[in-house]
Amino acid sequence: MRKDEVRGLDHWIGGSPVAPGDGAYFESLNPIDDSLYSRAAAGTPADVDRAVEAADTAYRRNRDLSAAAREGWMIKASALMERDASQFADTLVDEIGSPIAKAGFETRFATSFLRAAAGVPRRIRGETIPSVSVVRTFGTTRGVN
């Protein structure tokens, strides 16, 4: 995208861009010079309901995925973020006025975080607490549930 172009940002619902239900957008200004940076979809309660329904559908469809599949999604997300790191950093600078060094750090941190999160689905662990305790009564030992 060229610097003189204005972004149009729709909602992202169910894996696709979706225009706001009432067609309303708000302007987001570049904090450096107050120029128009983007026009973003203004959400309505109906848009929220649509997003929640899509999230619930996605959850039900994906809740039984294997750890390997979940790990694969996170690794792919990390690779995409790393590939487009300079664009993410530029967006942080232009849209919210982030200092360049901070934007670079945040982009690298997010990539690293996604990589670390990729291993979480395989870390099924915990502690077991015995369901039987030992009690000493009058010199004898017995199990108690």
Backbone torsions as a table, in degrees:
resi	resn	phi	psi	omega
1	MET	NA	135.7	177.6
2	ARG	-76.8	152.7	-178.7
3	LYS	-61.6	-27.1	-177.7
4	ASP	-88.1	-1.2	177.1
5	GLU	-85.7	147.6	177.4
6	VAL	-104.3	125.7	179.3
7	ARG	-73.2	142.6	169.8
8	GLY	-110.9	119.9	-174.8
9	LEU	-116.0	113.6	174.8
10	ASP	-90.0	173.5	171.6
11	HIS	-67.8	157.3	172.8
12	TRP	-114.5	104.6	-175.1
13	ILE	-130.1	126.5	176.6
14	GLY	64.7	27.8	177.2
15	GLY	84.8	13.6	-179.2
16	SER	-145.3	153.7	173.5
17	PRO	-69.9	137.9	-177.6
18	VAL	-134.3	125.4	177.1
19	ALA	-67.1	151.0	179.0
20	PRO	-63.9	144.4	-176.1
21	GLY	-54.6	-37.0	-179.0
22	ASP	-99.3	5.6	177.3
23	GLY	75.4	8.7	-176.5
24	ALA	-86.3	138.1	175.9
25	TYR	-128.4	153.3	174.4
26	PHE	-119.0	156.8	-178.5
27	GLU	-91.9	136.5	174.2
28	SER	-113.3	125.4	-175.2
29	LEU	-100.0	146.4	174.7
30	ASN	-69.7	123.0	-176.2
31	PRO	-69.4	-14.9	-179.4
32	ILE	-74.9	-45.3	-174.4
33	ASP	-132.9	8.8	-179.1
34	ASP	61.3	18.5	174.3
35	SER	-76.0	158.2	179.6
36	LEU	-68.9	120.8	-180.0
37	TYR	-95.8	-44.5	-179.7
38	SER	-157.3	163.8	168.5
39	ARG	-115.4	116.0	-174.4
40	ALA	-111.4	145.5	-179.9
41	ALA	-59.8	131.9	174.9
42	ALA	-93.8	118.4	-175.9
43	GLY	-76.0	147.4	175.1
44	THR	-115.3	167.0	174.9
45	PRO	-56.1	-35.4	178.1
46	ALA	-66.6	-36.4	176.7
47	ASP	-64.7	-40.7	178.3
48	VAL	-63.1	-45.1	178.4
49	ASP	-59.0	-42.8	178.6
50	ARG	-62.3	-41.5	179.6
51	ALA	-67.3	-41.8	179.1
52	VAL	-64.3	-42.2	178.6
53	GLU	-62.8	-41.8	178.5
54	ALA	-65.6	-39.1	178.4
55	ALA	-65.4	-40.3	178.4
56	ASP	-65.0	-41.7	177.3
57	THR	-61.6	-44.8	179.2
58	ALA	-63.4	-41.0	178.6
59	TYR	-60.4	-49.0	-178.5
60	ARG	-63.1	-36.8	-179.6
61	ARG	-71.0	-31.8	-170.9
62	ASN	-111.9	-3.0	-172.8
63	ARG	-64.1	-23.6	-178.9
64	ASP	-100.9	13.9	178.1
65	LEU	-63.6	150.0	179.0
66	SER	-69.1	161.9	176.1
67	ALA	-59.8	-38.5	-179.3
68	ALA	-63.2	-40.3	179.0
69	ALA	-66.3	-43.4	179.0
70	ARG	-63.7	-42.7	177.5
71	GLU	-60.1	-41.8	179.8
72	GLY	-60.6	-40.6	177.9
73	TRP	-60.9	-44.6	-177.7
74	MET	-67.7	-38.7	178.3
75	ILE	-64.9	-41.6	178.5
76	LYS	-63.6	-43.3	178.7
77	ALA	-60.9	-41.6	178.4
78	SER	-62.7	-44.0	-179.7
79	ALA	-64.0	-40.7	178.4
80	LEU	-65.7	-41.2	179.3
81	MET	-65.3	-41.2	178.4
82	GLU	-64.1	-41.2	179.6
83	ARG	-60.7	-39.9	-175.1
84	ASP	-104.5	23.7	-174.4
85	ALA	-54.9	-42.3	-177.5
86	SER	-66.2	-34.3	177.7
87	GLN	-68.5	-41.4	177.2
88	PHE	-62.1	-44.3	-179.9
89	ALA	-63.8	-43.7	178.4
90	ASP	-60.1	-39.2	179.3
91	THR	-64.1	-42.8	178.2
92	LEU	-61.3	-39.2	179.6
93	VAL	-68.4	-49.4	-174.9
94	ASP	-73.0	-39.1	-173.0
95	GLU	-84.8	-37.1	-176.4
96	ILE	-120.8	1.9	177.2
97	GLY	76.3	23.9	179.8
98	SER	-64.6	138.6	172.6
99	PRO	-60.7	146.9	-175.0
100	ILE	-56.3	-46.2	-178.7
101	ALA	-63.3	-40.3	179.6
102	LYS	-66.7	-41.0	178.9
103	ALA	-62.1	-40.6	177.1
104	GLY	-64.3	-43.5	178.0
105	PHE	-60.8	-47.4	-177.4
106	GLU	-62.2	-38.0	179.2
107	THR	-67.4	-44.6	177.5
108	ARG	-64.5	-40.4	179.7
109	PHE	-63.4	-44.4	-179.5
110	ALA	-61.7	-41.1	177.8
111	THR	-62.1	-45.7	179.2
112	SER	-63.3	-41.0	179.7
113	PHE	-62.1	-42.9	178.6
114	LEU	-62.9	-39.8	178.1
115	ARG	-63.4	-43.3	179.1
116	ALA	-64.8	-40.9	-179.3
117	ALA	-66.0	-25.6	-179.5
118	ALA	-59.4	-31.2	-178.7
119	GLY	-82.5	-13.4	-175.4
120	VAL	-60.0	-42.4	-178.2
121	PRO	-59.7	-22.4	-179.7
122	ARG	-89.3	-10.6	-177.8
123	ARG	-90.4	72.0	176.5
124	ILE	-93.1	110.1	-176.8
125	ARG	-151.2	167.9	-179.8
126	GLY	174.0	-173.4	178.8
127	GLU	-120.2	146.1	175.2
128	THR	-104.1	140.3	177.7
129	ILE	-110.6	123.7	-177.9
130	PRO	-55.6	139.2	179.9
131	SER	-89.4	-5.6	178.6
132	VAL	-119.0	128.5	176.6
133	SER	-110.0	157.6	-179.1
134	VAL	-103.5	128.8	180.0
135	VAL	-123.7	133.6	178.1
136	ARG	-97.9	121.1	-179.9
137	THR	-130.2	119.5	177.7
138	PHE	48.2	44.0	174.9
139	GLY	81.5	0.7	177.4
140	THR	-115.4	161.5	179.2
141	THR	-115.9	134.2	178.1
142	ARG	-139.6	155.3	177.0
143	GLY	-88.7	142.1	178.6
144	VAL	-126.6	129.8	175.5
145	ASN	-92.6	NA	NA
